[in-house]
Amino acid sequence: MNGIALVTGASAGIGFEIAAELARRGYDIIGVGASGRIHDLPGRLPEATVHPVRADLSTAEGIERVWAAVEELDRGLDVAALNAGRSLGGAFLDTSLDDELNMLALNVTGQVRLAKKVVRRMAAQHKGHILITSSLSATTPTPYESIYGPTRSFMLSFAEGLREEMREHGVVVTALLPGATATGFHHTAGMDNTVFGDNSWKEDPALVARLGVEGLFAGDDHVIGGSERTREAVRRNLSRTWEENARVFAESSRPST
Protein backbone atom coordinates (compact mmCIF):
# COMPACT_ATOMS: atom_id res chain seq x y z
CA MET A 1 0.00 0.00 0.00
CA ASN A 2 1.33 3.44 -0.94
CA GLY A 3 2.19 6.03 1.65
CA ILE A 4 -0.04 9.06 2.17
CA ALA A 5 1.13 12.62 1.52
CA LEU A 6 -0.89 15.68 2.52
CA VAL A 7 -0.19 18.77 0.41
CA THR A 8 -1.85 22.12 1.04
CA GLY A 9 -2.05 24.76 -1.65
CA ALA A 10 -1.98 21.89 -4.14
CA SER A 11 -4.15 23.43 -6.87
CA ALA A 12 -1.36 25.34 -8.56
CA GLY A 13 2.16 26.70 -8.36
CA ILE A 14 4.73 25.22 -6.01
CA GLY A 15 2.10 23.22 -4.13
CA PHE A 16 0.97 21.43 -7.28
CA GLU A 17 4.56 20.66 -8.20
CA ILE A 18 5.23 19.27 -4.70
CA ALA A 19 2.19 17.04 -5.08
CA ALA A 20 3.42 15.93 -8.51
CA GLU A 21 6.90 15.17 -7.16
CA LEU A 22 5.47 13.09 -4.32
CA ALA A 23 3.11 11.29 -6.71
CA ARG A 24 6.09 10.32 -8.87
CA ARG A 25 7.69 8.86 -5.75
CA GLY A 26 4.70 6.58 -5.25
CA TYR A 27 2.65 8.46 -2.67
CA ASP A 28 -1.11 8.78 -2.72
CA ILE A 29 -2.05 12.43 -2.35
CA ILE A 30 -4.50 14.30 -0.16
CA GLY A 31 -4.48 17.57 -2.07
CA VAL A 32 -5.98 20.67 -0.45
CA GLY A 33 -7.05 23.88 -2.17
CA ALA A 34 -9.37 26.78 -1.48
CA SER A 35 -11.07 26.85 -4.89
CA GLY A 36 -12.91 24.39 -7.09
CA ARG A 37 -9.70 23.87 -9.09
CA ILE A 38 -8.62 21.30 -6.52
CA HIS A 39 -11.17 18.87 -7.94
CA ASP A 40 -9.15 18.79 -11.17
CA LEU A 41 -6.12 17.41 -9.33
CA PRO A 42 -6.85 13.68 -9.86
CA GLY A 43 -6.87 14.17 -13.62
CA ARG A 44 -3.61 16.11 -13.46
CA LEU A 45 -1.85 13.42 -11.40
CA PRO A 46 -3.01 10.19 -13.08
CA GLU A 47 -0.09 8.20 -11.67
CA ALA A 48 -1.41 8.56 -8.10
CA THR A 49 -4.58 8.03 -6.16
CA VAL A 50 -5.62 11.58 -5.31
CA HIS A 51 -8.12 12.67 -2.69
CA PRO A 52 -9.00 16.34 -3.34
CA VAL A 53 -10.26 18.45 -0.44
CA ARG A 54 -11.65 21.92 -0.93
CA ALA A 55 -11.15 23.88 2.28
CA ASP A 56 -10.43 27.39 3.51
CA LEU A 57 -7.40 26.90 5.73
CA SER A 58 -7.77 30.35 7.25
CA THR A 59 -10.67 28.94 9.28
CA ALA A 60 -10.88 26.31 12.01
CA GLU A 61 -13.67 24.65 10.04
CA GLY A 62 -11.41 24.30 7.01
CA ILE A 63 -8.69 22.64 9.07
CA GLU A 64 -11.21 20.18 10.49
CA ARG A 65 -12.42 19.34 6.98
CA VAL A 66 -8.87 18.52 5.92
CA TRP A 67 -8.18 16.43 8.98
CA ALA A 68 -11.41 14.52 8.56
CA ALA A 69 -10.13 13.44 5.13
CA VAL A 70 -6.88 12.20 6.69
CA GLU A 71 -8.75 10.24 9.35
CA GLU A 72 -11.26 8.83 6.88
CA LEU A 73 -8.45 7.12 4.96
CA ASP A 74 -7.22 5.57 8.22
CA ARG A 75 -3.80 4.86 6.73
CA GLY A 76 -1.55 7.06 8.82
CA LEU A 77 0.29 10.05 7.41
CA ASP A 78 3.75 9.74 5.90
CA VAL A 79 4.39 13.22 4.48
CA ALA A 80 2.83 16.63 5.12
CA ALA A 81 3.72 19.61 2.94
CA LEU A 82 2.34 22.71 4.66
CA ASN A 83 2.53 24.98 1.67
CA ALA A 84 -0.66 27.09 1.60
CA GLY A 85 -0.17 30.84 1.78
CA ARG A 86 -0.68 34.09 -0.02
CA SER A 87 0.65 37.62 -0.15
CA LEU A 88 -0.80 41.12 -0.35
CA GLY A 89 1.04 43.87 -2.15
CA GLY A 90 0.89 47.59 -1.49
CA ALA A 91 1.85 50.11 1.15
CA PHE A 92 0.64 49.23 4.65
CA LEU A 93 -0.83 52.73 4.78
CA ASP A 94 -3.22 51.82 1.96
CA THR A 95 -3.94 48.10 2.28
CA SER A 96 -7.07 46.61 3.83
CA LEU A 97 -6.79 45.50 7.44
CA ASP A 98 -9.38 42.78 6.83
CA ASP A 99 -7.28 41.41 3.96
CA GLU A 100 -4.18 41.43 6.15
CA LEU A 101 -5.93 39.65 9.02
CA ASN A 102 -7.19 37.02 6.59
CA MET A 103 -3.65 36.52 5.30
CA LEU A 104 -2.37 36.11 8.86
CA ALA A 105 -5.12 33.55 9.50
CA LEU A 106 -4.02 31.54 6.46
CA ASN A 107 -0.23 31.97 6.57
CA VAL A 108 0.23 31.62 10.33
CA THR A 109 -2.81 30.55 12.35
CA GLY A 110 -4.01 27.97 9.84
CA GLN A 111 -0.52 26.52 9.48
CA VAL A 112 -0.19 26.15 13.24
CA ARG A 113 -3.64 24.57 13.61
CA LEU A 114 -2.88 21.98 10.96
CA ALA A 115 0.67 21.39 12.17
CA LYS A 116 -0.62 20.56 15.65
CA LYS A 117 -2.66 17.69 14.22
CA VAL A 118 0.13 16.54 11.91
CA VAL A 119 2.86 16.38 14.55
CA ARG A 120 0.68 14.53 17.04
CA ARG A 121 -0.19 11.92 14.43
CA MET A 122 3.41 11.50 13.30
CA ALA A 123 4.78 11.38 16.85
CA ALA A 124 2.36 8.55 17.62
CA GLN A 125 3.64 6.73 14.50
CA HIS A 126 7.30 7.45 15.41
CA LYS A 127 7.93 8.46 11.81
CA GLY A 128 7.08 11.07 9.21
CA HIS A 129 8.34 13.96 7.07
CA ILE A 130 7.08 17.55 7.25
CA LEU A 131 7.95 20.18 4.63
CA ILE A 132 7.07 23.74 5.67
CA THR A 133 7.10 26.39 2.97
CA SER A 134 8.58 29.70 4.07
CA SER A 135 10.20 32.10 1.60
CA LEU A 136 13.36 33.97 0.73
CA SER A 137 11.34 36.89 2.14
CA ALA A 138 12.04 35.46 5.60
CA THR A 139 15.64 36.71 5.27
CA THR A 140 14.82 40.37 4.63
CA PRO A 141 12.38 43.15 5.48
CA THR A 142 9.62 43.27 2.86
CA PRO A 143 8.35 46.82 2.28
CA TYR A 144 5.16 46.88 0.20
CA GLU A 145 4.57 43.31 1.39
CA SER A 146 5.01 44.36 5.00
CA ILE A 147 2.75 41.70 6.54
CA TYR A 148 3.56 38.83 4.17
CA GLY A 149 7.30 38.83 4.91
CA PRO A 150 6.86 38.49 8.68
CA THR A 151 4.45 35.57 8.16
CA ARG A 152 7.21 33.75 6.26
CA SER A 153 9.74 34.63 8.98
CA PHE A 154 7.37 33.11 11.51
CA MET A 155 7.10 29.88 9.51
CA LEU A 156 10.87 29.59 9.14
CA SER A 157 11.44 30.02 12.86
CA PHE A 158 8.56 27.66 13.61
CA ALA A 159 10.01 25.00 11.31
CA GLU A 160 13.47 25.29 12.87
CA GLY A 161 12.14 24.94 16.40
CA LEU A 162 9.77 22.13 15.51
CA ARG A 163 12.59 20.24 13.80
CA GLU A 164 14.46 19.92 17.10
CA GLU A 165 11.36 18.94 19.06
CA MET A 166 10.36 16.21 16.61
CA ARG A 167 13.81 14.69 16.23
CA GLU A 168 13.31 12.35 19.21
CA HIS A 169 10.03 11.14 17.68
CA GLY A 170 11.63 10.07 14.39
CA VAL A 171 10.00 12.90 12.43
CA VAL A 172 11.97 15.07 9.97
CA VAL A 173 11.03 18.74 9.55
CA THR A 174 12.49 20.78 6.68
CA ALA A 175 11.89 24.42 5.75
CA LEU A 176 11.60 25.34 2.06
CA LEU A 177 12.62 28.89 1.14
CA PRO A 178 11.62 29.61 -2.46
CA GLY A 179 12.83 32.69 -4.23
CA ALA A 180 10.57 34.56 -6.61
CA THR A 181 8.87 31.79 -8.59
CA ALA A 182 6.98 31.83 -11.88
CA THR A 183 3.46 31.19 -10.59
CA GLY A 184 0.30 33.26 -10.17
CA PHE A 185 1.35 34.19 -6.64
CA HIS A 186 2.21 37.85 -7.22
CA HIS A 187 -0.74 38.34 -9.56
CA THR A 188 -3.08 37.15 -6.81
CA ALA A 189 -1.29 39.53 -4.44
CA GLY A 190 -2.19 42.47 -6.73
CA MET A 191 1.44 43.08 -7.70
CA ASP A 192 1.22 43.08 -11.51
CA ASN A 193 2.44 46.70 -11.55
CA THR A 194 5.73 45.83 -9.82
CA VAL A 195 8.92 44.09 -10.89
CA PHE A 196 7.45 40.93 -9.35
CA GLY A 197 4.58 41.08 -11.83
CA ASP A 198 6.86 39.75 -14.60
CA ASN A 199 7.33 35.97 -14.40
CA SER A 200 9.97 35.79 -17.14
CA TRP A 201 12.94 36.11 -14.76
CA LYS A 202 11.66 33.92 -11.93
CA GLU A 203 12.42 30.38 -10.82
CA ASP A 204 10.69 27.30 -12.26
CA PRO A 205 8.17 26.00 -9.68
CA ALA A 206 8.98 22.39 -10.65
CA LEU A 207 12.64 22.99 -9.75
CA VAL A 208 11.67 24.60 -6.44
CA ALA A 209 9.42 21.65 -5.56
CA ARG A 210 11.97 19.03 -6.58
CA LEU A 211 14.69 20.64 -4.48
CA GLY A 212 12.32 20.88 -1.52
CA VAL A 213 11.23 17.24 -1.68
CA GLU A 214 14.79 16.01 -2.23
CA GLY A 215 15.97 18.04 0.76
CA LEU A 216 13.13 16.73 2.90
CA PHE A 217 14.01 13.09 2.26
CA ALA A 218 17.70 13.85 2.69
CA GLY A 219 16.87 15.19 6.15
CA ASP A 220 18.04 18.73 5.42
CA ASP A 221 17.38 21.52 7.89
CA HIS A 222 16.28 23.92 5.15
CA VAL A 223 16.36 24.18 1.38
CA ILE A 224 16.83 27.28 -0.75
CA GLY A 225 14.23 26.76 -3.47
CA GLY A 226 15.83 27.78 -6.72
CA SER A 227 18.94 28.09 -8.82
CA GLU A 228 22.33 29.50 -7.91
CA ARG A 229 20.86 32.95 -8.56
CA THR A 230 18.44 32.50 -5.67
CA ARG A 231 21.13 31.07 -3.39
CA GLU A 232 23.27 34.11 -4.17
CA ALA A 233 20.32 36.36 -3.27
CA VAL A 234 20.21 34.71 0.17
CA ARG A 235 23.93 35.30 0.65
CA ARG A 236 23.49 38.97 -0.27
CA ASN A 237 20.57 39.34 2.11
CA LEU A 238 22.60 37.90 4.96
CA SER A 239 25.60 40.12 4.21
CA ARG A 240 23.69 43.43 4.17
CA THR A 241 22.08 45.34 7.02
CA TRP A 242 18.30 45.08 7.37
CA GLU A 243 17.99 48.70 6.33
CA GLU A 244 19.96 48.03 3.14
CA ASN A 245 17.83 44.96 2.41
CA ALA A 246 14.65 46.94 2.90
CA ARG A 247 15.74 49.53 0.34
CA VAL A 248 16.66 46.85 -2.20
CA PHE A 249 13.39 44.97 -1.73
CA ALA A 250 11.37 48.17 -2.05
CA GLU A 251 12.79 48.72 -5.54
CA SER A 252 11.15 45.50 -6.71
CA SER A 253 7.90 45.60 -4.78
CA ARG A 254 6.96 49.32 -4.89
CA PRO A 255 4.04 49.80 -7.30
CA SER A 256 4.82 51.76 -10.43
CA THR A 257 2.93 55.00 -11.02
Secondary structure as UniProt FT lines:
FT   STRAND          4..8
FT   TURN            10..11
FT   HELIX           13..24
FT   TURN            25..26
FT   STRAND          28..33
FT   HELIX           36..40
FT   HELIX           41..44
FT   TURN            46..47
FT   STRAND          50..54
FT   TURN            57..58
FT   HELIX           60..73
FT   STRAND          79..82
FT   TURN            92..94
FT   HELIX           97..104
FT   HELIX           105..110
FT   HELIX           111..125
FT   STRAND          128..133
FT   HELIX           136..139
FT   TURN            143..144
FT   TURN            146..147
FT   HELIX           148..167
FT   TURN            168..170
FT   STRAND          171..178
FT   HELIX           185..188
FT   TURN            189..190
FT   TURN            192..193
FT   HELIX           195..197
FT   HELIX           199..201
FT   HELIX           205..218
FT   STRAND          222..225
FT   HELIX           228..239
FT   HELIX           242..253
//
